[in-house]
Amino acid sequence: MNATPTPATSRGEHAKNTLIASAIAQFGEYGLHATTRDIAALAGQNIAAITYYFGSKEELYMASAQWIADFITQNFKPHVERAEAILNQPQPDKSQIRELIHTACEHMIVLLTADETLNLSKFISREQLSPTPAYQLIHEQVIAPMHTHLTCLVGRYTGRHPDDTETILHTHALLGQILAFRLGRETILLRAGWPTFDKENVKQISDVVRSHIDFILQGLSTERGNASNEK
């Protein structure tokens, strides 16, 4: 996992990547109120480099959103491909579905407890609360497909239709348990007495979330079975 642009092979690419890394940090903190002067200074670049490589602050903002979308896509590509393979089976094995939900969520926990992804989370959180065209880009390329795949897996496991609003809400609530460790980061660090999220702490979080996921999947399956029996 590397939440900063990878080393570039050319001077121009290196300048662009450092500007995007700085832009994500500044935009995550201040939104579009961030100044190009501060972004350039943080990147160690001349302010004119932003105009040269991106055209404007708004275009740099969109380039930052695209970088985030590409980063998330790359990190979850194996999980998405596995989900598609399972969902294409006429009768997928429920244990495979459960394990994929677990591994995808555990990977998300690792990403969302890492200091390296904090600026990405700030950027996306701002977009969730005050969306701009950048959110639509991230949503269409990353969030919607991943959310849909997970909803389909939950639906297939529990016998619910993945397009039902209730299934979507249950899936979103499941994801909320993971997001709480990012959005409520300081609370859990203080309550647990942890100075930071180290490997052992992340393992504890993953174990708790795994058990919660099993409770949710079993509860929804039982609820669905009872509803079918009552008809």
CORNORKA-V161076 format. One record per residue. N is the residue number from 1. OMEGA is omega in whole degrees, 0 to 359 (NA if undefined). BURIAL is # if it has 16 or more other C-alpha atoms within 10 Angstrom, else .. D_LAST is the distance of its C-alpha to the last C-alpha in Angstrom with 2 decimals. Layout:
n->N omega->OMEGA burial->BURIAL d_last->D_LAST
n->N omega->OMEGA burial->BURIAL d_last->D_LAST
This chain:
n->1 omega->178 burial->. d_last->48.94
n->2 omega->185 burial->. d_last->51.51
n->3 omega->173 burial-># d_last->50.61
n->4 omega->180 burial-># d_last->53.99
n->5 omega->182 burial-># d_last->55.30
n->6 omega->179 burial->. d_last->56.82
n->7 omega->184 burial->. d_last->60.61
n->8 omega->181 burial->. d_last->61.84
n->9 omega->180 burial->. d_last->64.40
n->10 omega->180 burial->. d_last->66.31
n->11 omega->180 burial->. d_last->67.72
n->12 omega->179 burial->. d_last->65.78
n->13 omega->178 burial->. d_last->62.43
n->14 omega->179 burial->. d_last->63.25
n->15 omega->180 burial-># d_last->64.07
n->16 omega->182 burial-># d_last->60.83
n->17 omega->179 burial-># d_last->58.75
n->18 omega->177 burial-># d_last->60.54
n->19 omega->179 burial-># d_last->60.10
n->20 omega->178 burial-># d_last->56.34
n->21 omega->179 burial-># d_last->56.03
n->22 omega->180 burial-># d_last->58.07
n->23 omega->179 burial-># d_last->56.18
n->24 omega->179 burial-># d_last->52.79
n->25 omega->182 burial-># d_last->54.31
n->26 omega->179 burial-># d_last->55.90
n->27 omega->178 burial-># d_last->53.05
n->28 omega->182 burial-># d_last->50.61
n->29 omega->189 burial->. d_last->52.88
n->30 omega->183 burial->. d_last->54.05
n->31 omega->181 burial-># d_last->51.95
n->32 omega->173 burial->. d_last->53.99
n->33 omega->176 burial->. d_last->56.54
n->34 omega->183 burial-># d_last->57.80
n->35 omega->178 burial-># d_last->61.21
n->36 omega->179 burial-># d_last->62.41
n->37 omega->181 burial->. d_last->65.47
n->38 omega->179 burial->. d_last->63.46
n->39 omega->181 burial-># d_last->61.31
n->40 omega->181 burial-># d_last->64.47
n->41 omega->180 burial->. d_last->66.23
n->42 omega->180 burial-># d_last->63.37
n->43 omega->184 burial-># d_last->63.39
n->44 omega->183 burial->. d_last->67.17
n->45 omega->174 burial-># d_last->67.46
n->46 omega->181 burial->. d_last->69.48
n->47 omega->179 burial-># d_last->67.56
n->48 omega->180 burial->. d_last->68.63
n->49 omega->179 burial-># d_last->66.55
n->50 omega->177 burial-># d_last->63.35
n->51 omega->183 burial->. d_last->64.67
n->52 omega->186 burial->. d_last->65.99
n->53 omega->187 burial->. d_last->62.82
n->54 omega->179 burial-># d_last->60.07
n->55 omega->182 burial->. d_last->61.72
n->56 omega->178 burial->. d_last->60.40
n->57 omega->180 burial-># d_last->58.50
n->58 omega->179 burial->. d_last->55.41
n->59 omega->174 burial->. d_last->55.58
n->60 omega->178 burial-># d_last->56.05
n->61 omega->179 burial-># d_last->52.91
n->62 omega->177 burial-># d_last->50.94
n->63 omega->177 burial-># d_last->52.61
n->64 omega->178 burial-># d_last->51.49
n->65 omega->179 burial-># d_last->47.89
n->66 omega->178 burial-># d_last->48.19
n->67 omega->179 burial-># d_last->49.66
n->68 omega->179 burial-># d_last->46.75
n->69 omega->180 burial-># d_last->44.24
n->70 omega->180 burial->. d_last->46.22
n->71 omega->181 burial-># d_last->46.44
n->72 omega->179 burial-># d_last->42.69
n->73 omega->182 burial-># d_last->42.02
n->74 omega->182 burial->. d_last->44.52
n->75 omega->184 burial->. d_last->43.19
n->76 omega->180 burial->. d_last->39.58
n->77 omega->179 burial->. d_last->40.35
n->78 omega->180 burial->. d_last->39.74
n->79 omega->179 burial-># d_last->36.29
n->80 omega->180 burial-># d_last->35.33
n->81 omega->178 burial->. d_last->36.66
n->82 omega->179 burial->. d_last->34.77
n->83 omega->180 burial-># d_last->31.49
n->84 omega->179 burial->. d_last->32.09
n->85 omega->180 burial->. d_last->32.91
n->86 omega->183 burial-># d_last->29.74
n->87 omega->178 burial-># d_last->27.45
n->88 omega->177 burial->. d_last->29.24
n->89 omega->180 burial->. d_last->28.24
n->90 omega->179 burial->. d_last->25.52
n->91 omega->182 burial->. d_last->24.10
n->92 omega->179 burial->. d_last->25.77
n->93 omega->184 burial->. d_last->26.31
n->94 omega->179 burial->. d_last->24.37
n->95 omega->176 burial->. d_last->27.53
n->96 omega->179 burial->. d_last->29.47
n->97 omega->181 burial-># d_last->27.12
n->98 omega->183 burial-># d_last->27.35
n->99 omega->179 burial->. d_last->31.11
n->100 omega->176 burial-># d_last->31.65
n->101 omega->179 burial-># d_last->29.83
n->102 omega->184 burial-># d_last->32.10
n->103 omega->178 burial->. d_last->35.27
n->104 omega->181 burial-># d_last->34.76
n->105 omega->178 burial-># d_last->34.16
n->106 omega->177 burial-># d_last->37.11
n->107 omega->178 burial->. d_last->39.30
n->108 omega->178 burial-># d_last->38.34
n->109 omega->178 burial-># d_last->39.31
n->110 omega->180 burial-># d_last->42.65
n->111 omega->187 burial-># d_last->43.31
n->112 omega->173 burial-># d_last->42.36
n->113 omega->180 burial-># d_last->44.49
n->114 omega->178 burial-># d_last->47.54
n->115 omega->184 burial->. d_last->50.40
n->116 omega->182 burial->. d_last->51.09
n->117 omega->183 burial-># d_last->47.92
n->118 omega->180 burial-># d_last->48.37
n->119 omega->177 burial-># d_last->49.98
n->120 omega->180 burial-># d_last->47.19
n->121 omega->178 burial-># d_last->44.65
n->122 omega->180 burial-># d_last->46.83
n->123 omega->182 burial-># d_last->47.08
n->124 omega->180 burial-># d_last->43.33
n->125 omega->176 burial->. d_last->42.59
n->126 omega->181 burial-># d_last->45.04
n->127 omega->177 burial-># d_last->43.41
n->128 omega->184 burial->. d_last->39.94
n->129 omega->179 burial->. d_last->41.35
n->130 omega->187 burial->. d_last->43.89
n->131 omega->173 burial->. d_last->42.98
n->132 omega->176 burial->. d_last->45.71
n->133 omega->179 burial->. d_last->45.67
n->134 omega->180 burial-># d_last->45.94
n->135 omega->179 burial-># d_last->42.38
n->136 omega->178 burial-># d_last->41.12
n->137 omega->181 burial->. d_last->43.07
n->138 omega->181 burial-># d_last->41.62
n->139 omega->184 burial-># d_last->38.08
n->140 omega->184 burial->. d_last->38.18
n->141 omega->189 burial-># d_last->40.01
n->142 omega->190 burial-># d_last->38.44
n->143 omega->181 burial-># d_last->35.84
n->144 omega->179 burial->. d_last->33.38
n->145 omega->181 burial->. d_last->33.48
n->146 omega->179 burial-># d_last->33.17
n->147 omega->180 burial-># d_last->30.40
n->148 omega->179 burial->. d_last->28.49
n->149 omega->181 burial-># d_last->29.07
n->150 omega->178 burial-># d_last->27.91
n->151 omega->178 burial-># d_last->24.74
n->152 omega->179 burial-># d_last->24.06
n->153 omega->178 burial-># d_last->24.74
n->154 omega->180 burial-># d_last->22.45
n->155 omega->181 burial-># d_last->19.65
n->156 omega->181 burial-># d_last->20.36
n->157 omega->187 burial-># d_last->20.54
n->158 omega->180 burial-># d_last->17.34
n->159 omega->180 burial->. d_last->15.19
n->160 omega->179 burial-># d_last->15.34
n->161 omega->184 burial->. d_last->17.06
n->162 omega->180 burial-># d_last->20.69
n->163 omega->178 burial->. d_last->21.27
n->164 omega->179 burial->. d_last->18.72
n->165 omega->181 burial->. d_last->20.88
n->166 omega->178 burial->. d_last->18.93
n->167 omega->178 burial-># d_last->19.71
n->168 omega->180 burial-># d_last->23.26
n->169 omega->178 burial->. d_last->23.62
n->170 omega->179 burial-># d_last->22.50
n->171 omega->180 burial-># d_last->24.98
n->172 omega->178 burial->. d_last->27.65
n->173 omega->176 burial->. d_last->27.25
n->174 omega->178 burial-># d_last->27.72
n->175 omega->181 burial-># d_last->30.88
n->176 omega->178 burial->. d_last->32.00
n->177 omega->179 burial-># d_last->32.61
n->178 omega->181 burial-># d_last->35.14
n->179 omega->180 burial-># d_last->36.70
n->180 omega->181 burial->. d_last->37.33
n->181 omega->172 burial-># d_last->39.99
n->182 omega->184 burial-># d_last->41.83
n->183 omega->177 burial-># d_last->41.43
n->184 omega->186 burial->. d_last->41.90
n->185 omega->186 burial->. d_last->44.52
n->186 omega->180 burial->. d_last->47.26
n->187 omega->184 burial->. d_last->45.04
n->188 omega->177 burial-># d_last->43.85
n->189 omega->180 burial->. d_last->47.37
n->190 omega->182 burial->. d_last->48.84
n->191 omega->181 burial->. d_last->46.17
n->192 omega->181 burial->. d_last->46.32
n->193 omega->180 burial->. d_last->50.11
n->194 omega->176 burial->. d_last->50.10
n->195 omega->179 burial->. d_last->52.92
n->196 omega->176 burial-># d_last->50.88
n->197 omega->175 burial-># d_last->48.01
n->198 omega->185 burial->. d_last->49.63
n->199 omega->181 burial->. d_last->48.16
n->200 omega->179 burial->. d_last->47.27
n->201 omega->179 burial->. d_last->45.59
n->202 omega->177 burial-># d_last->43.51
n->203 omega->178 burial->. d_last->42.44
n->204 omega->178 burial->. d_last->41.32
n->205 omega->181 burial-># d_last->39.32
n->206 omega->180 burial-># d_last->37.70
n->207 omega->179 burial->. d_last->36.77
n->208 omega->180 burial->. d_last->35.14
n->209 omega->178 burial-># d_last->33.20
n->210 omega->180 burial-># d_last->32.14
n->211 omega->178 burial->. d_last->30.67
n->212 omega->179 burial->. d_last->28.89
n->213 omega->179 burial-># d_last->27.41
n->214 omega->177 burial->. d_last->26.11
n->215 omega->182 burial->. d_last->24.57
n->216 omega->182 burial-># d_last->22.87
n->217 omega->179 burial-># d_last->21.62
n->218 omega->180 burial->. d_last->20.39
n->219 omega->180 burial->. d_last->18.79
n->220 omega->178 burial-># d_last->16.94
n->221 omega->180 burial-># d_last->15.85
n->222 omega->179 burial->. d_last->14.64
n->223 omega->179 burial->. d_last->12.87
n->224 omega->179 burial->. d_last->11.14
n->225 omega->179 burial->. d_last->10.31
n->226 omega->180 burial->. d_last->8.98
n->227 omega->180 burial->. d_last->6.73
n->228 omega->181 burial->. d_last->5.47
n->229 omega->181 burial->. d_last->5.51
n->230 omega->181 burial->. d_last->3.81
n->231 omega->NA burial->. d_last->0.00
